[in-house]
């Protein structure tokens, strides 16, 4: 883990260039020894504007701007914090690339149902279960992040989570996701746009054992009742200055 940041920083320019040109050029770096290799099948069109990077820390936000890619965030922090990170990304992107940055992606765990009670019950059970599995898998509340190079921000987050307690964190996480009736979902999206601005949505509809019938109901209800309204909103693709 101590090497994860410099490994990432060395690899990303190589990968982005290869996706753009169709050739992974020879590279002799600190971590990677790469012979020249042609990608087969070769890319058929440019990846510029079609590449995203998950950016959940301050360093990663700046890296996404540096590489000129779309910033993707999982919605788990207070929206005011997300707004600050979006603004930091946008400022750095404009300074580095002299053009408007793309709107960010937000990833949410979604339940869409005509029954408000059933949507709430499903979200409380399965979104919560997903978060608890994440805590377990990544040991998110452990003390090890504080002593790991490049993970100081994760260490501080872990400290705050330990102080708040698992149940309080889970309650806030579930409440912050995009779920509910079609109108509740539209209202939540509008409320978030009022804070962070326009954004693109990536919605996870099956996680932590969500029953298939619930997944299908979410997809059909969202497609029928939410998507048509979202298309009428004319959401921007780039962030205004």
N, C-alpha and C positions, 0 to 999 in steps of 0.2 A: 504493500500500500504506500510505503514511503516513496516509491518510484512512479506511482500512477499518474501524477500530474506531468512530470517531464516526459514520460512515455507518451501520454496523450498529445502533448504539445509537439513532439517530434513526428508522430504518426499522422496527425490530421492534415497538414499541408501535403504530404505524400499522397494520401488517399484522395483528397479533393482534386489534386492535379491529375491523378490517374483516371478518376471518373470523368473529368473534363476532356482529356486527350485520348483516352483509350490505352495509355501506356503507363505502367509503373516504372519510372525511371530508376536507374541505378542509384543506390543511396548507401553511404557509409556514415552512420551516425553513432551516437553514444549507445543507443539501445538496439537499433535495427540495422542489419546488413542485408540490403535488398538488391539482388541482381535485376537487370532490366527485364521486364516481362510485359508482353502484350496481352491485354484483357480480351478474352473471347467468351461470348460475343462482344464486340466493341460497342460502346455507347452510341445510340442513334441520334441523340440530341443533347444539348447542353444541360448540365445539372444546376446551373446558376438559377437561383430563385426557387429551386425544388429540393433544397437540402436543409435539414433542420438539425439543431443540436440541443440536447437536454441541458439546461443551465439552472442548477438548483443552488449554486453558491455564487458569491460575488465574483470570484475568479472566473467561473464558468460563464457568467453573464458577459464579461469582457472578452473572453475567448470567442464566444459566438459572434460578437460584434467584429472582432478582429478578422475572423475568417469569412465574414460577409454572409453568414447563414441565418436562417430563421431561428429565433430563440423559442424553445419549448420548455414549459414549466408544468409540473404537476401542482394542482391547486391544493396546497396544504398549509400555506402560511396565511396570516392576516392579509386581506386584500391591499391594505395600505403598504405593506412590505412588498408585495408583488408589484404594486404601482411604482415604488421607488426603483425596483430592479428593472422594470420595463423602461423607465426614464433613463436609467444609467446606460442600458443597452442602446437605446435610441440615440443618446448624445454621442456615445463612442462610435456608433455605426456612421452617423453623419460626419463626424470629424475624420474618420478613416477612409470613407468611401465617397464622400461628397454627394450623397444622394439620400433619398428618404428610405428609412429602414422598413422591412416588412412588418406587418402586425405580428404579434407573438402567437404561438400555439398555447392553449391551456388544455391539459389533460384532466378529465373528470371521470368519476365512476357514476354511471347514470342508471336511473330507474325511471321509466316513463309509463304512467298508468292512468287510466281514467278514474280509478279509485284512489283518493288521497290517502286513505288509511292503509290500503294494501301497499302503496308505494313507500310509505313511511316504514311500515313493518319490514319490507324487503330491504330497504336501505339500511335500517338499523341492524338487521341481522348480517347482511353480506358485505356491505361496505366496512362495517366495524370488523368483521372477521378478516377481511383482506388486510386492513391496517395492522391488526394484531399479528398476522402472519409476516408482514413486512418488518415489524419490530423484532420478531424472533429471528428471521432470516439474516437481517443486517446487524442485529444487536444494536439497534438504533439508540437505545438509552444507556449504552455502555460507556465506560470512561476511557476506552482505548483511543477514541478519535483525538482526544486532546494532545496525545503524544505522537500523533502520526503526521508526518510532513504533508502539507497541503489540505489537511482536514480540520484546521482550527475552527472554522465556522461550524462544521458538523459537531465538534466537541462542545461548543457553546450551546448549540441547539439541544444536544443531548442533556446538558446540565439543566437547561430550562424545562425540558420534558420530565426529567426526574423530579424536579421540584413541583411541577403541576400534577403529576400522577397520570397513570395510563388511562383511567376512565375519563378524566377531564379532557385529555388530548383526543381520545376517541370521539367524545361528544362533539368537540369542535370540528374535527375532521369530517365526520358524517354531515354535520350541518353545512359545511362549506362546499359540498359536492352538488352537482346538478341533478336533482331528482325531484319527483312529484308528479302532479297532473300536468298536462300540456301547458296550461296557463301559469301554473307555479314555476315551471321550467322557464318559460318565456320571461316571467318576472325576475327570476334569479339571474338570467343572462343580461337583462337590461340593467339590473342593479350592479352587476360586475362591470359592465361597459361604462357605467357612470363613474367608476373609480379608476379602472385601468385603461379605458378607451376600447376601441374595436379590437377584436381578437378572433382567431380561428379556433374552432373547437375540435378536439379529438376525444370522443366519448367511448369509454370502455363499458361494454354492456354485459359481459360475463366474467365473473371473478369470484373466488372463494366459494365455489360450489353453487352459484346461483342456478336455480332450476331452469331447464330449457324452455319450459312454457312461459316463465317470467321474462326470459331473454327475448323470446319471440314477441311477446306482448309489448315489451319496451320498444323493439325495433319497428313494429308495425304502427304503434301509437305515435311514436316520434315522427315517422315518415309521413303519416297521414295528417297529423294535427300541429306539429311543431315546425317541420322543415318548410312547408309552404309560407308560413309567416316569416321565418328567418330570411327567406329569399326576397321577401318584400322590403326588408330593412336596408338593402344595399350597403352592407358592411364593407368598409374600406379594406384595401389590400396592403396599403402602406400607411405609416404613421405621419400625420401632418406635423410640421415644424412647430 
